[in-house]
Amino acid sequence: MCLAIPAKVTALEEGEMAVVALEGVKKRISVALLDEVAVGDYVLIHVGYALHRLSEEEAQRTLALMAEAGILQEELAEMGEGAA
């Protein structure tokens, strides 16, 4: 389905790249579209790009809604295909 999904930034890398993690899945993404990103931030990711920073509360609400709708595991599987 390829929806945007919230994930936590666990590391920043050179070249406007970062590593994000969600439920044990880690992925290397671009943060070039955002002004500021820090380790510990939650970002909304889509096709390998961080699109928006969001609060931990907003990230958890979104993930809960995705799980309730039955689409979280599908998104995690797609995220894991390009895992870091």
C-alpha positions as CSV (number, residue, x, y, z in Angstrom):
1,M,0.0,0.0,0.0
2,C,3.0,2.3,0.7
3,L,1.5,4.8,3.1
4,A,3.6,7.3,5.1
5,I,4.5,5.8,8.5
6,P,6.0,7.3,11.6
7,A,9.4,6.1,12.9
8,K,12.0,7.2,15.4
9,V,15.4,8.6,14.3
10,T,18.1,6.5,15.8
11,A,21.2,7.9,14.0
12,L,22.2,10.8,11.8
13,E,24.6,10.2,8.9
14,E,26.5,12.3,6.4
15,G,24.8,13.5,3.3
16,E,21.4,14.4,4.9
17,M,20.7,10.7,5.7
18,A,19.5,9.1,8.9
19,V,18.6,5.7,10.3
20,V,15.0,5.2,11.6
21,A,13.6,2.3,13.6
22,L,10.1,1.0,14.2
23,E,9.3,-2.3,15.9
24,G,12.8,-3.7,15.3
25,V,13.0,-2.7,11.7
26,K,15.7,-0.2,10.8
27,K,15.9,1.7,7.6
28,R,18.2,4.3,6.1
29,I,16.3,7.3,4.8
30,S,16.9,10.8,3.5
31,V,16.1,13.8,5.7
32,A,16.9,16.3,3.0
33,L,13.3,17.6,2.9
34,L,13.4,18.7,6.6
35,D,15.1,21.7,8.1
36,E,16.1,20.1,11.4
37,V,16.2,16.5,12.6
38,A,17.8,15.1,15.7
39,V,18.3,11.6,17.1
40,G,15.1,10.8,19.1
41,D,12.8,12.8,16.8
42,Y,9.8,11.0,15.2
43,V,9.4,11.6,11.5
44,L,6.8,10.6,8.9
45,I,8.5,8.6,6.2
46,H,7.4,7.7,2.7
47,V,9.4,6.0,0.0
48,G,12.7,6.6,1.8
49,Y,12.2,10.3,2.7
50,A,11.3,11.9,5.9
51,L,8.4,14.3,5.1
52,H,7.5,15.8,8.4
53,R,8.6,15.8,12.1
54,L,5.9,14.9,14.6
55,S,5.6,14.4,18.4
56,E,5.9,11.0,20.0
57,E,2.3,11.2,21.0
58,E,1.2,11.8,17.4
59,A,3.4,9.0,16.1
60,Q,2.0,6.6,18.7
61,R,-1.7,7.6,17.8
62,T,-1.0,7.1,14.1
63,L,0.7,3.7,14.7
64,A,-2.3,2.6,16.9
65,L,-4.8,3.6,14.2
66,M,-2.8,1.8,11.5
67,A,-2.7,-1.3,13.7
68,E,-6.4,-1.1,14.3
69,A,-7.1,-0.7,10.6
70,G,-4.9,-3.8,10.0
71,I,-2.3,-2.1,7.8
72,L,0.6,-1.6,10.2
73,Q,2.2,-5.1,9.6
74,E,1.9,-4.6,5.8
75,E,3.7,-1.3,6.0
76,L,6.4,-2.7,8.3
77,A,7.0,-5.5,5.8
78,E,7.4,-3.0,3.0
79,M,9.7,-0.9,5.3
80,G,11.8,-4.0,6.1
81,E,12.4,-4.7,2.4
82,G,14.9,-1.8,2.3
83,A,16.2,-2.3,5.8
84,A,19.4,-0.7,6.9
